[in-house]
């Protein structure tokens, strides 16, 4: 949705000849109009994550050549990018850096901690906050299950991202170009016999995660531990962190069993996102 001001046609109460200033889209010099259109495109990219030239032209009510020129200018500055020539446009590194710079001033552990505790009470299982570091995830915070048989705190532990539920959820939310940048040779470390072994398996798994909205790990990182995870996105939709609920495999032996935990996990994700927005 555009944030541009509506066009005002004038006010009957104004003196003759005294009219409201033109809308930014109809500025006579075209400069302000171009700025407004470019900002509108950035907003659309942030909301939709994928934008085509035809869609941009329709939203802006301009010719496709004009939309293409604006998108090309944004791409040159790193605000948008394309996976291939003439492909769709996605958020670029400059846009992500702006979002991360804003989020970077916030202690995400402090913000997320109450939600981790609430989720622990709801599920009675161990809940963690994870951040992506290269091809790995680091467990930044953890609240343990009150049950006698439980997954212990793993705060500070680092594991391959593709072997954890939270890590896979983050990887599934990355643009394909960023995913390939992190895995240039497409080789994957195996932690257990259940670990994803090949790049093709990983791509299939990530597609399933995008469709489901959450990731599942059944003993892929550690024997005897299963988990459900979901990505927490920043203000422009890029994956910032992940929430994960870890369960002894005896209580979650299959991916189907994860469905019972997924709704509470997704509610926690929404709550953390709202708290992050309130901090800015």
Buried (B, 14 or more C-beta within 10 A) or exposed (E): EBEBEEEEEEEEEEEEEEEEEBBBBEBEEEEBBBEBBBBBBBBBBBEBBBBBBEBBBEBBEBEEEBBBBBBEBBBEEEBBBBEEEEEBBBBBBBBBBBBBEBBEEBEBBEBBBEBBEBBBEBBEBBBBBBBBEEBBBBBBBBBBBEEEEBBEBBBEBBBBBBBBBBBBBBBBBBBEBBBEEEBEEEEBEEBBEBBBEEBEEBBEBBEBBEEBBBBBBBBBBBEEBBBBBBBBBBBBBBBBBBBBBBBBBEBBEEBEBBEEBBEBBBBBBEBBBEBBEEEE
